[in-house]
């Protein structure tokens, strides 16, 4: 009788092997993250504002303490034409290092997974903020000409990763960065969907 009830519960989705949120590591010892989405650059001198789908970010993180992580990051923004009507293309690459802090204690809520919602936990408090600095490279190419310019970069990050499994998380990250060139300051931004592996 008890065996029949257990089998029925498993088939109907009412019995799950691991209903406790304790198996979610609040601050992983290390993680790798990949992000993809929208990105762009602000107007600079006579170069027009640009934005497009195709921004990519790779992150590597190491635990420093509860809620605090060291993060190394590589970002690219999609190619754009900063001068309307010209055939000049511009792209940006950024290398950053900084810290990421989760201000709220993890409160993952267990939920049944499904084909459309394949996650074990939902944590409405899974916000983080970050700050980083590094170096950027702007590449402009026109026909046979290719000009690359380096610049210092500072950036701020705001992330939300509420969808979580035992060793992964899914969410979004907003990044703002500031670069300085000979013709002035330029602001870069990106809005990415991110997947973290712990």
JOVENDA-V241163 format. One record per pair of residues at least 12 apart in sequence whose C-alpha atoms are under 7 Angstrom apart, sorted by sequence separation. I is the first residue (numbers start at 1). GAP is how many residues later the second one is. D is the distance in whole Angstrom. If there is no record, write none. Layout:
# JOVENDA-V241163
i->I gap->GAP d->D
i->I gap->GAP d->D
This chain:
# JOVENDA-V241163
i->39 gap->12 d->6
i->40 gap->12 d->6
i->59 gap->12 d->7
i->60 gap->12 d->5
i->79 gap->12 d->5
i->109 gap->12 d->5
i->110 gap->12 d->7
i->137 gap->12 d->6
i->138 gap->12 d->6
i->160 gap->12 d->5
i->176 gap->12 d->6
i->177 gap->12 d->6
i->39 gap->13 d->6
i->59 gap->13 d->6
i->60 gap->13 d->6
i->78 gap->13 d->6
i->108 gap->13 d->6
i->109 gap->13 d->5
i->137 gap->13 d->5
i->159 gap->13 d->6
i->160 gap->13 d->6
i->176 gap->13 d->5
i->38 gap->14 d->6
i->39 gap->14 d->6
i->59 gap->14 d->4
i->77 gap->14 d->6
i->108 gap->14 d->5
i->109 gap->14 d->6
i->136 gap->14 d->6
i->137 gap->14 d->6
i->159 gap->14 d->4
i->175 gap->14 d->5
i->176 gap->14 d->7
i->38 gap->15 d->4
i->39 gap->15 d->7
i->58 gap->15 d->6
i->59 gap->15 d->7
i->77 gap->15 d->5
i->108 gap->15 d->4
i->136 gap->15 d->5
i->158 gap->15 d->6
i->159 gap->15 d->6
i->175 gap->15 d->5
i->37 gap->16 d->6
i->38 gap->16 d->6
i->39 gap->16 d->5
i->57 gap->16 d->7
i->58 gap->16 d->5
i->76 gap->16 d->6
i->77 gap->16 d->7
i->107 gap->16 d->6
i->135 gap->16 d->6
i->136 gap->16 d->6
i->157 gap->16 d->7
i->158 gap->16 d->5
i->174 gap->16 d->6
i->175 gap->16 d->7
i->37 gap->17 d->6
i->38 gap->17 d->5
i->57 gap->17 d->6
i->58 gap->17 d->7
i->76 gap->17 d->5
i->135 gap->17 d->5
i->136 gap->17 d->6
i->157 gap->17 d->6
i->158 gap->17 d->7
i->174 gap->17 d->5
i->36 gap->18 d->7
i->37 gap->18 d->5
i->57 gap->18 d->4
i->75 gap->18 d->6
i->76 gap->18 d->6
i->107 gap->18 d->7
i->134 gap->18 d->6
i->135 gap->18 d->5
i->157 gap->18 d->5
i->173 gap->18 d->6
i->174 gap->18 d->7
i->36 gap->19 d->6
i->37 gap->19 d->7
i->56 gap->19 d->6
i->57 gap->19 d->7
i->75 gap->19 d->5
i->106 gap->19 d->7
i->134 gap->19 d->5
i->156 gap->19 d->6
i->157 gap->19 d->7
i->173 gap->19 d->5
i->36 gap->20 d->5
i->56 gap->20 d->5
i->74 gap->20 d->6
i->75 gap->20 d->7
i->106 gap->20 d->7
i->133 gap->20 d->6
i->134 gap->20 d->7
i->155 gap->20 d->7
i->156 gap->20 d->5
i->172 gap->20 d->6
i->173 gap->20 d->7
i->35 gap->21 d->6
i->36 gap->21 d->7
i->55 gap->21 d->6
i->56 gap->21 d->7
i->74 gap->21 d->5
i->104 gap->21 d->6
i->133 gap->21 d->4
i->155 gap->21 d->6
i->156 gap->21 d->6
i->172 gap->21 d->4
i->173 gap->21 d->7
i->35 gap->22 d->5
i->55 gap->22 d->4
i->73 gap->22 d->6
i->74 gap->22 d->6
i->132 gap->22 d->6
i->133 gap->22 d->6
i->155 gap->22 d->4
i->171 gap->22 d->6
i->172 gap->22 d->5
i->34 gap->23 d->6
i->35 gap->23 d->7
i->54 gap->23 d->7
i->55 gap->23 d->5
i->73 gap->23 d->5
i->132 gap->23 d->5
i->154 gap->23 d->6
i->155 gap->23 d->6
i->171 gap->23 d->5
i->34 gap->24 d->5
i->54 gap->24 d->5
i->72 gap->24 d->6
i->73 gap->24 d->6
i->131 gap->24 d->6
i->132 gap->24 d->6
i->153 gap->24 d->7
i->154 gap->24 d->5
i->170 gap->24 d->6
i->171 gap->24 d->7
i->33 gap->25 d->6
i->34 gap->25 d->7
i->53 gap->25 d->7
i->72 gap->25 d->4
i->102 gap->25 d->6
i->103 gap->25 d->7
i->131 gap->25 d->5
i->153 gap->25 d->6
i->170 gap->25 d->5
i->33 gap->26 d->5
i->52 gap->26 d->6
i->71 gap->26 d->6
i->72 gap->26 d->7
i->102 gap->26 d->4
i->130 gap->26 d->6
i->131 gap->26 d->6
i->153 gap->26 d->5
i->169 gap->26 d->6
i->170 gap->26 d->6
i->32 gap->27 d->6
i->33 gap->27 d->7
i->71 gap->27 d->5
i->101 gap->27 d->5
i->102 gap->27 d->7
i->130 gap->27 d->5
i->152 gap->27 d->6
i->169 gap->27 d->5
i->32 gap->28 d->5
i->70 gap->28 d->6
i->71 gap->28 d->6
i->100 gap->28 d->7
i->101 gap->28 d->5
i->129 gap->28 d->6
i->130 gap->28 d->7
i->151 gap->28 d->6
i->152 gap->28 d->7
i->168 gap->28 d->5
i->169 gap->28 d->7
i->31 gap->29 d->6
i->32 gap->29 d->6
i->70 gap->29 d->5
i->71 gap->29 d->7
i->100 gap->29 d->6
i->101 gap->29 d->6
i->129 gap->29 d->5
i->151 gap->29 d->6
i->168 gap->29 d->4
i->31 gap->30 d->5
i->50 gap->30 d->6
i->69 gap->30 d->6
i->70 gap->30 d->6
i->100 gap->30 d->4
i->128 gap->30 d->6
i->129 gap->30 d->6
i->151 gap->30 d->6
i->167 gap->30 d->6
i->168 gap->30 d->6
i->30 gap->31 d->5
i->31 gap->31 d->7
i->69 gap->31 d->5
i->99 gap->31 d->6
i->100 gap->31 d->7
i->128 gap->31 d->5
i->167 gap->31 d->5
i->30 gap->32 d->4
i->50 gap->32 d->6
i->68 gap->32 d->6
i->69 gap->32 d->7
i->99 gap->32 d->6
i->127 gap->32 d->6
i->128 gap->32 d->6
i->29 gap->33 d->6
i->30 gap->33 d->6
i->49 gap->33 d->7
i->68 gap->33 d->5
i->98 gap->33 d->6
i->99 gap->33 d->6
i->127 gap->33 d->5
i->29 gap->34 d->5
i->48 gap->34 d->5
i->67 gap->34 d->6
i->68 gap->34 d->7
i->98 gap->34 d->4
i->126 gap->34 d->6
i->127 gap->34 d->7
i->28 gap->35 d->6
i->47 gap->35 d->5
i->48 gap->35 d->6
i->67 gap->35 d->5
i->97 gap->35 d->5
i->98 gap->35 d->6
i->126 gap->35 d->6
i->27 gap->36 d->7
i->47 gap->36 d->5
i->67 gap->36 d->7
i->96 gap->36 d->6
i->97 gap->36 d->6
i->126 gap->36 d->5
i->40 gap->37 d->6
i->96 gap->37 d->5
i->97 gap->37 d->6
i->39 gap->38 d->6
i->96 gap->38 d->4
i->124 gap->38 d->6
i->27 gap->39 d->6
i->39 gap->39 d->7
i->95 gap->39 d->6
i->96 gap->39 d->7
i->123 gap->39 d->5
i->27 gap->40 d->6
i->95 gap->40 d->5
i->122 gap->40 d->5
i->123 gap->40 d->7
i->94 gap->41 d->6
i->95 gap->41 d->6
i->122 gap->41 d->5
i->94 gap->42 d->4
i->121 gap->42 d->6
i->122 gap->42 d->6
i->93 gap->43 d->6
i->94 gap->43 d->6
i->121 gap->43 d->5
i->93 gap->44 d->5
i->119 gap->44 d->6
i->120 gap->44 d->6
i->121 gap->44 d->6
i->92 gap->45 d->6
i->93 gap->45 d->7
i->119 gap->45 d->6
i->120 gap->45 d->5
i->92 gap->46 d->5
i->119 gap->46 d->6
i->91 gap->47 d->6
i->92 gap->47 d->6
i->91 gap->48 d->5
i->90 gap->49 d->6
i->91 gap->49 d->7
i->90 gap->50 d->4
i->89 gap->51 d->6
i->90 gap->51 d->7
i->88 gap->52 d->7
i->89 gap->52 d->5
i->88 gap->53 d->6
i->89 gap->53 d->7
i->88 gap->54 d->5
i->87 gap->55 d->6
i->26 gap->80 d->6
i->21 gap->87 d->6
i->21 gap->88 d->6
i->21 gap->89 d->6
i->20 gap->90 d->7
i->19 gap->91 d->6
i->55 gap->135 d->7
i->45 gap->138 d->6
i->44 gap->140 d->7
i->24 gap->142 d->6
i->44 gap->142 d->6
i->23 gap->143 d->6
i->43 gap->143 d->7
i->42 gap->144 d->6
i->41 gap->145 d->7
i->42 gap->145 d->5
i->41 gap->146 d->6
i->42 gap->146 d->6
i->41 gap->147 d->4
i->40 gap->148 d->6
i->41 gap->148 d->6
i->40 gap->149 d->6
i->39 gap->150 d->6
i->40 gap->150 d->6
i->39 gap->151 d->4
i->38 gap->152 d->5
i->39 gap->152 d->6
i->38 gap->153 d->5
i->37 gap->154 d->6
i->38 gap->154 d->6
i->37 gap->155 d->4
i->36 gap->156 d->5
i->37 gap->156 d->6
i->35 gap->157 d->5
i->36 gap->157 d->6
i->35 gap->158 d->5
i->36 gap->158 d->7
i->35 gap->159 d->4
i->34 gap->160 d->5
i->35 gap->160 d->6
i->33 gap->161 d->7
i->34 gap->161 d->5
i->33 gap->162 d->5
i->34 gap->162 d->7
i->33 gap->163 d->4
i->32 gap->164 d->6
i->33 gap->164 d->6
i->31 gap->165 d->7
i->32 gap->165 d->5
i->31 gap->166 d->6
i->32 gap->166 d->7
i->31 gap->167 d->4
i->30 gap->168 d->6
i->28 gap->170 d->6
